[in-house]
Amino acid sequence: MKIGYASLTAIFVLCIGQCYGALTNGSFELPNTSGQWLNKKDNGAAAKASNWVYAILGSSGNESYAIGSADPCAAGLVPADGTQMIAFHGYQIMQNTGQAMTAGVTYTVNLFVSSKNGAADSLNVEIWSTSYAPPSVATTAGIAKFLYLQKITAPLFSAGFKQYSVSYTANADDQGKNIMISMYNPNFVNDLVYVDGFTLTTSTPATGLVNGSFEDPNYPALPLVGGAMAAGWYYSDPAVGFCNIGPRHPDWAAGIQVVDGRQFVTLRQQKIWQNTHLQMAAGISYMLKAYVAGESGRADGFKMQMISSNTADGALSTNELSVQYYTPAVAATSGLQPVTLAYTATSADAGKYLQVAISSVPTTNDFLFIDNVTLLSAPRLAGDADENHRVNMFDLDALANQWLMCTDPLGTGCVKVGKYANMVYAPSITNVAVDGTLTEWSDAIWTPIADVVDGTATDVSNAMYACKWNPATNVIYLAVKLIDTDRNFIPNYGEFLSWDGQDDLIIYCDGANSESAGFSSGAGGNFSTAQQYYVGPTGSGNTTWQIWGGNNEYMPYYEDPGLVSACVVNGNNLSYEAIVVPFDWYDGLANDPDKSTTTTMLSNEKVLGFDVTIVTKHVTGYGAIQPNTVAGKWNDASKFAKIMCVQNTPTQCGAWGYESADANKDCKVNFKDFALLAGNWIVCNDPAGCP
């Protein structure tokens, strides 16, 4: 009985968990050779496996293929599955499975491989998507798309077959397209490859957090030497800091106990994170909860994040939804204590995937004990300002404190809140002439620079900045303007003695949004992961001097990172413009033999670390003014404000966030919100349970 593609697809849909795709003749039992070994030279097309398309890769005359139960030239090699196997050299063998892919599903090719000579990279396995129906294996651009390649070094036939697996997780672009499989033995590789037991399996990733109790892998004792990593979690950089998993060590204080199961995870200067595979829905509240304690209980030593990603599986995104720092309890005296992070998805989040991350903050350097990390969700109750799934007096208090506040970008006296408080939108532009005149900034939405973080700044007023980005050149444009009634300039960087010895502008950039610590020259870094620059007017025309930043150790401005600046001084009015090149990694000073300078690729909704500080020198001293009150930026990129690249600056309600008591999300806290709170008074919908 012949099973058609439609029947196979139906079988695939009905299976549960891990199931087999619509691949046919993966055991190479057809055609039935009746125990013979058929080859191209003697048998021609009869030696080809049914349902597979063969394509020759060269013209040397040595290209070959075969099928059967045993190759007389590979004594002892027997089929791994069924009674037949195939062999080929200098050929590509393909099959359009007809299986339509689903975003977020992982497709795994499993196959048994051996070879005549054991040559390196003797078999290449490719995964393609195609809009063609089977049996077509055409690779026409725009209709078929290459997705993934894995090279395999097949073992010698004397060692038998070895099984390999090649996996690919479909994304939104693959949705509905057929999966096509290709395997080939390059003509230049002098080897004959044997293949058998070729299958295609699919698996849907677990939804939600996995291994939050850190019971996998299971260790009889904590492996203190070298450390170990928890299954299901990604680690930011296992070579940095320290990470471990296992039961408590007998030498630890009695107060240090696991919360559930028998294991927990320990971290120092390390971040771990997961793709939850949860697609967010507007109006749903997500609550991340963890039990944590610190060896020293240092302030802000533990950090939790909820992050939005456009794909179900992928690298950690830079689009933070919610972030919170916590001071953990002291482990020896208080044990592990719960902390929570909540976020309610908006319409802009709908359909995007949720990532979660927890970390031991590098600059705090506390040794943390963490257990029982959970992720729960429930619809947010209108009026639940503190997002604890209960409406009570705490929420009424929040509403009273936020009464008549607004977050409308077009409203009068409205402000940014939450993650937007230190976020600047950078609209796209094709070009900015960096001359200090601010000609291209008439449409800018300016962010005030008014927080004095050091000294005094009575001579500076009306300071503000704005940013734009160029999608063609991958640069950030910066504009700063201010009034300074007591100006003190130096003619060139050679006159620079200290950061507070003259009027200047400090620029910070973290292109990868790495939030790395110790990037500065003053901390032994080389500005590889983040950069800090000093720029100041010379007092002559619109010219400026530029040098690297730092702390107590200043480098001359060399190994040009692409910074361009200008400053116009018109009486008491100063206006700066600059081009800043963002980097994922800057190697101009580090000269790392294993790395090279990599410019950040900017795109819509790309988030970067970016900040400025105005330094003023005046008759009574100096002052440092920022758009926020966060100190310590010279050495810690996690303290930079953020910019988001956008096509146009958003002005709709929600672009500046919402006050927690804004129950109806209209960017105003008023009687409408009070009415919603009253309607849910004393209501509880905690997914963890209500009393």
N, C-alpha and C positions, 0 to 999 in steps of 0.2 A: 504493500500500500504506500503510495507516494503522499507525503505530508507537505502541503503547500505553505507558502510564507504566511498566509492569513491564519492558518491553523496553528503554526508555530508561535505566532504573535499572541494568539489567544491563550496558549499554554503558558507563555511567559507572563502574561498579565495575571493569570490565576495563581501563580506560585507566590510563596510568602518568604520573606527574609532574603536569603541568597538564592538566586535562581539562574537558570541557564537561558541565554539569549538565543536568537534565531540563527545560530551558526550551524551549517550542515556539513556532514562528512568530516568532522574534526578528528575522527579516529582513523580516517583514510582507509576505510573498509571497502570503498567503491572506487574503481571497479574491482570486483573480486578476481584476484590473479590466480586463485586455486593453488596457492603455495609457491607460485613462481616469483622470480625477481625480474620485473620488466623494466627496461631502460630505453632512453631516447634513441640510442644508436640502433638497437635491434628491433624495437617495437613502435617507435614513433609516438604519436598522440595517445596510443593505448596505455602508455606509461604515465599519463597524467591523472591526478586524483580528480574524481568527479566533483562538480560544483565549485571548483577553484579555477581562477583565470591565471594563465601562465604568460609571462612576458620576459623575453630574453634581454639581458643587460649588456651583452658585448658581442663581439664578432671574431673572437680568437679561434673558434672552432672547438674549444674545450668545454663550452657550456653543456650542461647535462642535467637530466632529471630521471628519477626512477621511482617505482612503487612495488611493494611486495612484502613478504614475510621475513626474508633474510637476505642480506647482501653477501655474496660469497667472498667479497674482499674485506668484509668487516666481521670476521668470525667471532661468534659469541654474543653479538648484539641482537637482542630480541625485542619485539614490539613492547612498548610500555602500556599500551591499551589495545585490546582486541588482538587481531592476528596479522595486521599489516601496518606498515610505516612508509614514509616517503623520504627521498633524498634529492638534493639538488645542488648545483653549483652554477653561478652566473645567471641565476633566474630570480625573478620576482613573482611571488604567488599571492594572489589577492582574492578576497571575497567580500561582496556587499551583503551584509547580513540581513538587510531589510528591517532591522530593529530600530525604531524611532527612539532617539535619546530623550531623556528627561533631565532637566537642570537639577543639579544636586546629587544625582545618582552616580555612583562609582562603577565603572565598567572595567573588569579585570580579565585579561587574556592569560590563560594558563596553558603551558605547553611543555612537553618533554623534548630535550635537545641532546644530541651527541654529534660527533664529527670524526672525519677520517684522520685529520692531522692535529687538531687542538689549536688551530690558529687563533690569534687574538681578534676579537670583534668579528667573528665569522658569521654571525647572524644578526640582522637588524629587524626589529619588529616595530611597525608603525601603526598608529591609530588615526583614522581620518573620519571626517563627517562628509556627507554627501546628500544632495537633494535628488539625486538620481534614484530610480527604483532598481532593485536587483533584476538581472544579474550584472548590470553595468558597473564597471569599476573605473570609469573615466575620471580623470583628475582635472577637469576643466576649471580654470580659475573662476571664482565667483559662485560655482556650483558645488565643487568639492573643496575641502579645506584640510590641510595637514594639521593635526592636533598634537601628536606626541611620538617620540622616537626613543627606543631603548636598544642599546647594543649589547649583545650577549657573546661571551667567549665560551663556546660549547666544549665540553670535556671530550677526551679521546674515547673512541668507541669501546676500547678495552675496559673502560670504567663504567660502561653502560650509559643509560639515559639519566639526565638530571632535569628536575622540574624547575621552571622559571615562571614568574608572574609579572605582567606589565599592566599597570593600572592608570586610569584617567577618569577624573571627575568632571562630568558635563556641566557647562555653565549656560547662562541665558541665551548666548549666541547659538548653542548647539541644540536647543530645544526643538523637538520635532524632526530633526534631520537624522538620516540613517547612519549607523556606525559601520565603517568599512575597515577591514583588517588587511594589513600587508606584511609579508615577511620576505626578506631577500638576502641572498648571499652575494656580496659584491664580487664582481669578476676579478678584481685585482687581489682578492684574498684567496690564496692557494689552498682551498679546503673544500671538501664535500660535506654538507650538513645533513643530518638525519633529524626528522621531526615526527612526533606522534602525540596522541592525546591532547589535541588542540581544542580548548573549550573557551567559551565566553560566559563569564558570570557577572551578575550585577548585585549591588548591595546598596541599600539606602542608609545613609549615616544616621546614627542615633540623634534624636532631637533633644536638645537640652544639655545640661552639664553631664559629663561622664567622669567617673572616678573622683568625685568630689570628696569622698571619704579617704582617698589615697590608700586604698587597700591593694592596688595593682601597680607594680609587681609585689608579690608577697615576700617579705624578708624575715627570717627567723630572728635577726638582730639588726640594729641600725648599722649600716655599712659606713662607719665614720671615715675611713680612709678613701679619699677620692670622691666620695659622695655617690648619689644615684638620682635618677629622674623618675617622676611619676608617669605612668602610661596615660595617654589621652590628652596630655598637656604639652604645649609648645613652650620652649625655654628661650628667652631673649638672647642669651649667649652663655652657654654652659661653661665656657672658659673664664668667664668673669664672675667674681663673687663665689658663692658656695650654695649648693643645693643638695638635699638628701631626702630620703623617704624610708620609713620603717617604724618599728615600735620604739617606745621610750628607752633611753639608755639607763641602766641601773644606777649610774653615778649621778644622775640628775636629781634635783630637789624633788621631794615628794609631791609638791604642788603641780609639777609638770606632768599632766596626764592627757591621754587622748580623749576626745569627746565622744566618738563613736567608733566601732570596730576595734582594731588593735594597732593601727598605724596612723601617723600623720606626716606632714611634709615640713621640712625646715629650709629656710631661705636666708641668705645674706647677700645684699646688693644684687638681687636677681628678680626678674619678672617672669611669670608664667601666665599663659593665656590659652583660650580655647575658641574655636568656631563652634557655636552652639547649634548651627543649622536651623535656628528658629527664625522664621520670617515674621517681622514685627507687624502688628496691627494697630491702627490709630486708636487711641483711647485705652489701650491695655497698659497696665502698670507692671513693670518687671522689677523684682526685688532680688538682689544678690546679697547673700548672707554668708559670713565666714566667722569661725571662731579663731582668735589669734591672741598670742602673747609674745612679748619680747624679752630677750635676755636682760636688757637694761630698761625697757619701756621708754625709749627715747621719743621725744615729741615729733609727731608727723612721720613716724617711721614706717607706717604701713599704708599702702595705697590701693584703692579699688577703682576700676574703670568699667564702664559700659560703652561699647564702640559700635558704630554702624559700618557695615560692609556691603558692597554691591554684589558680592559673590558668596556662595555658601561655604566654599573652601578657598583659602588664600592666605596671603601674608596679613599680618596685623595692620588694620587700617589706621589712618590718622584722624578719622572723623569721630572725635569723642562726643558721646551723648551726655554722659555724667561721670564726674570724677570726684573723689573725696580722699583726703588724707586723714589718718587716724593715729592717735597716740595709744599704742597697745599697752595692755596691762603688763605688769612685771610678772614673768612666768613663775618664778619660784614662790612668790607669795600669793598671787591671785589666780594662777592657772589661766587657761584659755577662756576669753570672754567674747561674746558675740558682737559683731558690728554689721551694719546693713547699708546698702546703697540702693536707692530706688530711682526709677525713671519711667515716665509715662510717654509712650510713643505718640508722635504727632502724625498728621496726614503726610508730611514730608518723609517720615520714616517708614510708612506703610510699604510692605513688600521687600524691604531691605533686611539683611541678616544681622543678627546680634552676636557680637563678640564680647567676651568678658576677660578681664585681666586683673591679677593681684600681684603685688610686688613689695619687696623690701627696698625702700627708697635708698638709692646708692649713696647720697650725701649724708644720710642719717646713720647708715652702717650699723644697724641693729640686727642681731641674730633672732629670727622670728620662728615661732612654732605655729603651724596653721592646720586646721582640721575642719571637717564637715562643712565644705563649701556647697551651698545650694542655690538654685535659681528658681524662683517661683513667679507666677504671673496671675493677674486677676484684673478685671476692669476697674479703673480708678473711680472711686466714689466722688461725685461732685461735692465739693466742699472739703475734701480730705487734703488739707494744705500740706501736712507733713508726710503724706503718702505712706501711712502705716496701716491702711485699710480699715480705719476707724474714724468716725466723725465725732469729735468731742470738744471739750473746752480748749485743748491745745490748738485746734483749728480755728476756733472762734478768736483766740488770742492773736493768731497769725493774721486773720482778717482785720482785726482792729489795728494792728501795727502797720498794715499795708493799705489802710483805708485811703481811697482816692489816688493811689499811685497808678502810674501807667507805663507801658512799655511799647507804645505805638511809635514806630520810627518817624511818622509824620506829625505826631502830637507835640504839644508845647510842654516842656519840662519833663518829658518822658526819658527813661533811662534803660540801658541794657542790664539784664540780670542773668544769673546762673552762668552757664558756660559762655554766654555771649558778652558778659561783663568786660572781659579782656579780649574780645574778638573784634577784629577790624575786617570789613569786607573790602576786597581789592578787585574792582571791576577791570575787565580786559580793555586794552587799548593797543593800537598798532605801533605807536611810537610816541616818545616824549623827548623833546629837545632839552637836554640837561644843561640849562644855562642860568637857573636860579630865578627866572622871571615868573614861573608858575602859570604860563600861558595856557597849558593844557589841563588846568585843574579847576576851571570855573564850575564844573559840575560835581566836584568832590564833596563827599560828606565827611567833615573833619572831626577828628577825635581830640578832645582837650588834653593838654599836657599840663597838669595843675597840681600834682601831688609832690610836695617837697619831701624828699626822703633823706636828705643830708644837708646840713648847714642851713643857710637862709637864702631866699631868692626874691627879695623885695624889688629888685630892679627889672624882673621879667614878668610880663603879663601877656594875656591873649595868645598863649602858646598852643599849637595844635599840629596834628599831622594827618596825612592820608596816604594810601597806597594804591597802586594799580599794577597790572601784570601784562606781559606781552606773550601771547600764546605761540608766536612764531620764533621768538628768540629766548624764551624761558628765563626772563629776567623780571625782577621786581623794581618798580619805580617808587621812590619815596619823595614826598614833599613835606617840608616843615616850615612853619612861619611863626614868628614871635615878635614881641616888642621888648627891647632891652635898652634901658636908660643909662646903663653904666657898662660900656663895652670895653673889652680888653682882648686884643688880638695878638698873635705872633706871626711873623712873616713867613716862616717855613717850619717843617717838622723838626729841623735841627735845633730849634729854640724850645722844643717841648721838654719840660722837666717832670711834670706830674699831671695827672688827670684833672686836678682842680686848680691848675696854675693859670688858666686862660679860659676864654669862652670857647666851647666846642660842642659837638654833637656826637653822642655815642650811638652806634648802630649795632644791633644784634640780629643774627640770622641762623636759623636751624632748619635747613632745607628738608631734611628727612623727618623733621619733628621727632627727633630721637630722644629729646629731653635728657641728654647726656650730661654728666657731671665731670668736672676736671678737664674741660676742653681748652681752657685758657693757658697762655704761656706762663702766667704767674703760678699756675697749679701744675706745671710740668707737662701740659698738653701742647699740641701744635695746631690748634684750631681745625682739626680734621673733621670733627663731627658737628661743630658749630663755630661761628666766627663772630668776632667783636672788633669793630673799627672805631677809631677816633677821627673825626673830620672837623676842621675849623676854618673860618675865614681868615685870609691873609690881610684883609683890609685894602687890597689892591684889586680893583675891578671886581669880577665875580670868581676869582681864583680861590682855591682852598688848598690846605695841606692835609695829608692822609697818613695814618700809621696804624699798625696793628694795636689792638687793645691789650689788656693784661692787668697785672696787679703787682706793683713794685718791680716789675721787670718788663721793659718795653723794647720791642724789636723795631728796627727801621722798617719802613714799608717796602718790602721786596717780595719776590715770587708773586707777581701781580695776580690777585684773585678776580680781577675784572671790575673792581669798584670804580665808579666815575662819579664825581660830585662837583657842585658849584654852589656858591652862596652870594646873593646880592645884598649889599648893605646900603640902605637908603635912610639916612638919619638914624632913628631909633628902630627902624623896621628891618628885620632880617628874614630872608627867605632862602631855604636850602632846597636843592633837588639832588637826587642821587639815583644811579643804577646799581642795584645789588644783585649779584649772581648767586643764587642759592645752590648749595651742594649737598648731595647725599654723603659724599666723602671728598674732602679737600686734602690733596697729598703734596701741595707745594712746599710745605715746611717739614712734614713728617718723613717724606721720602721712604715710605714703606715699600719694601721690595715685592710684597705680595698684593699691593693695591695701587690703584691709580685714581686720579681726580675724576669724580663722576658728578656731573651737573644734574640737579633735580629737574625732572620732567614735570612741568606744570600743566594742570588741566582744571577743568571746571570742578569746583568743590574741593580742590586740593587744599589741605590745611598745612601751614608751616608755622614754626616758631619764629616770631619777629617782634622786635621791640626797639624803643628809642629812649634815650635819656638826654636832656639838655643840661649842660654844665655851664654855670655862670660864675665869672670872677668879678667881684665888685670891691668897692673901697673898704668895706668892713669884713671881707672874707670871701666865701664861696657858697655855692648852693648846687644841688642836684635835683632836677625836677623830672617826673615821669608821668605817664598816663595812668599809672597804678602805683600802689604802695609796696609792691613786692621788691624786696632787697636781695642782694647777693647774686645778681644776674651775671656778673663777670666770670663766675666759675660754675654756673649751674643753668643749663638750657631749659630745665623743667620750669624755671621761673620766668621764662619769656612769655609775653602775651602772644596771641595767635593772629594770623591773618588767613582768610579763606579766599581763594581765587574764585571769582564768579564772572558770568558774562555781563551782568548789570547789577548794580547795587540794589538788593531787595528792599522794598519799602512797605511791604504788606505786613499786617499784624502777624506777629510770631517771629519775625526776622530778628527781633531783639529779645526773644524769649518771653516767658510769662511769669508774673509774680505767682508764688505758690498758692495764694488765696484767690487767684483769678479763675474761678470755677467754670465759667462759661467761655473762657479763652477769647475774650474780646479786647484784651490789652488794657482793661480798666478794672479796678477793684471798687465795687460799689454795691448798691442794694440788690442788684440782680444776683450777685455772688452770694450775698447774705441769704437770699431766698432759697438758693440751691443748697446751701449748707443746712438751713433749717429743715429742708425737706428730707435730708438724710441724717438728722440728728440721732446720735447714739447707734447708728447702723454700723455693722462690721461685716466685711467680706474677706477677711484674711485667709489666703490660700493655705497658710500653715495651721489654721484653726482659730475659732473664736471662743471666748469663755462663755 
